Amino acid sequence: MIHHSQFAQKNGGLTSFEKGKDLKQIFSDHFPIYLQVVERIKTQIIIGVVKPGEKLCAVRELANLFGINPNTVQKACQLLEQEGIIISERGSGNYITDDPGIIAAIRSELSGGVTGEYIRKMKEYGFASPEIVRILTDGIKEIENGEKNTDESLRQ
């Protein structure tokens, strides 16, 4: 499983709070690192840590933050640019798209991956589709009730 970096804006660019972590703890050996970088950036976009229209820091700076080769980051940026997720402006840098359709597509892609993985795993465990739906429904209710209880305790 990929452990997602947390990003924040610093000097107009994307920075990581995961300083000092061993690279093997950060990246999975199961698929290419550049794809994991792509997924991390997409995740940060959909959760709102990286805002549409914001500038990414330079490729070399991202490479230093991730502790990986700049060529790997460049490959990730090229893929993100091909997908329309980042816009490269010559002499100015890379910017996150502000296209709501592309942001919605990222949300759909990432949520579909998580949902698909969950369903496949549950089927592997022998759960039938109706059981999976019930478990998900119960889980959503628990989370929503927990959030309500937390909200209520903050008001008191």
SETILUM-689072 format. One record per residue (C-alpha): residue in one letter; residue number from 0; z, x, y. Coordinates in steps of 0.1 Angstrom, whole numbers, plus 2048, in hexadecimal, padded with zeros to 3 digits. Layout:
! SETILUM-689072
> residuo	num	w	u	v
> A	NUM	Z	X	Y $
...
***
This chain:
! SETILUM-689072
> residuo	num	w	u	v
> M	0	800	800	800 $
> I	1	7F8	80C	823 $
> H	2	815	812	83A $
> H	3	809	807	85D $
> S	4	810	81D	87A $
> Q	5	81F	80E	899 $
> F	6	80B	815	8B9 $
> A	7	813	814	8DD $
> Q	8	800	81C	8FC $
> K	9	807	83E	90B $
> N	10	7F1	84F	925 $
> G	11	7D7	834	920 $
> G	12	7D4	83A	8FB $
> L	13	7E0	831	8D8 $
> T	14	7FF	844	8CD $
> S	15	814	843	8AD $
> F	16	839	83F	8A9 $
> E	17	838	84D	885 $
> K	18	83E	871	890 $
> G	19	84A	889	875 $
> K	20	840	875	857 $
> D	21	82F	886	83A $
> L	22	80A	87E	839 $
> K	23	80D	873	814 $
> Q	24	827	859	81E $
> I	25	810	84C	839 $
> F	26	7EE	84B	827 $
> S	27	7E6	83D	805 $
> D	28	7D3	852	7EC $
> H	29	7C1	833	7DF $
> F	30	7A6	831	7F9 $
> P	31	797	846	815 $
> I	32	7AD	84F	833 $
> Y	33	793	845	84C $
> L	34	793	821	83E $
> Q	35	7B9	821	841 $
> V	36	7B6	82C	865 $
> V	37	79E	810	86B $
> E	38	7B6	7F7	85C $
> R	39	7D3	804	870 $
> I	40	7C1	800	890 $
> K	41	7B5	7DD	887 $
> T	42	7D9	7D4	87E $
> Q	43	7E6	7E0	89F $
> I	44	7CB	7CC	8B1 $
> I	45	7D3	7AB	89F $
> I	46	7F9	7AE	8A3 $
> G	47	7F4	7B5	8C8 $
> V	48	801	7D8	8CB $
> V	49	7DF	7E4	8D5 $
> K	50	7D0	7CC	8EE $
> P	51	7AB	7C2	8F1 $
> G	52	79B	7D7	90C $
> E	53	7B4	7F4	909 $
> K	54	7A8	817	906 $
> L	55	7AE	82C	8E7 $
> C	56	7B8	850	8EB $
> A	57	7A0	86B	8E3 $
> V	58	796	872	8BF $
> R	59	7A8	893	8BE $
> E	60	7C8	883	8CB $
> L	61	7C6	868	8B1 $
> A	62	7C0	882	896 $
> N	63	7DF	895	8A1 $
> L	64	7F3	875	8A1 $
> F	65	7E8	86C	87E $
> G	66	7EA	891	872 $
> I	67	7C6	890	866 $
> N	68	7A5	8A0	86C $
> P	69	793	895	88C $
> N	70	773	88F	877 $
> T	71	786	875	863 $
> V	72	791	863	883 $
> Q	73	76D	865	891 $
> K	74	761	855	871 $
> A	75	77A	839	875 $
> C	76	770	834	89A $
> Q	77	74B	833	890 $
> L	78	752	818	877 $
> L	79	767	804	891 $
> E	80	74B	808	8AA $
> Q	81	731	7FC	890 $
> E	82	747	7DD	88A $
> G	83	749	7D7	8B0 $
> I	84	76F	7DD	8B0 $
> I	85	76E	7FA	8C8 $
> I	86	755	800	8E4 $
> S	87	74C	824	8EC $
> E	88	745	82B	910 $
> R	89	735	84D	915 $
> G	90	74C	863	92A $
> S	91	767	849	92B $
> G	92	773	845	907 $
> N	93	777	82A	8ED $
> Y	94	784	807	8F6 $
> I	95	790	7EA	8E0 $
> T	96	779	7CD	8E2 $
> D	97	783	7AF	8F6 $
> D	98	76C	798	8E2 $
> P	99	782	77B	8D4 $
> G	100	769	775	8B7 $
> I	101	76D	799	8AB $
> I	102	793	798	8AE $
> A	103	793	777	89A $
> A	104	77D	787	880 $
> I	105	795	7A4	87C $
> R	106	7B2	78B	878 $
> S	107	79E	779	85D $
> E	108	794	799	84B $
> L	109	7B7	7A7	84A $
> S	110	7C8	786	841 $
> G	111	7AE	780	826 $
> G	112	7B5	7A1	816 $
> V	113	7DB	79C	815 $
> T	114	7D7	778	808 $
> G	115	7BE	782	7EE $
> E	116	7D4	79F	7E2 $
> Y	117	7F2	787	7DF $
> I	118	7DE	76D	7CC $
> R	119	7D0	786	7B4 $
> K	120	7F2	795	7AE $
> M	121	802	772	7A8 $
> K	122	7E5	769	790 $
> E	123	7EC	78B	77E $
> Y	124	810	780	77B $
> G	125	804	760	76A $
> F	126	80A	747	786 $
> A	127	7F2	729	788 $
> S	128	7E2	720	7A9 $
> P	129	7F9	702	7B0 $
> E	130	818	718	7AA $
> I	131	80A	732	7C2 $
> V	132	805	717	7DD $
> R	133	828	70A	7D8 $
> I	134	837	72D	7DA $
> L	135	824	734	7FA $
> T	136	82E	712	809 $
> D	137	852	718	800 $
> G	138	850	73B	80F $
> I	139	841	72F	82F $
> K	140	85D	714	832 $
> E	141	878	72E	82C $
> I	142	869	745	847 $
> E	143	865	729	860 $
> N	144	888	71D	859 $
> G	145	896	740	85D $
> E	146	883	744	87E $
> K	147	891	722	88A $
> N	148	8B4	72C	880 $
> T	149	8B1	74E	892 $
> D	150	8A4	73C	8B1 $
> E	151	8C1	723	8B0 $
> S	152	8DB	73F	8AC $
> L	153	8CC	750	8CB $
> R	154	8D1	731	8E0 $
> Q	155	8F6	72D	8D7 $
***
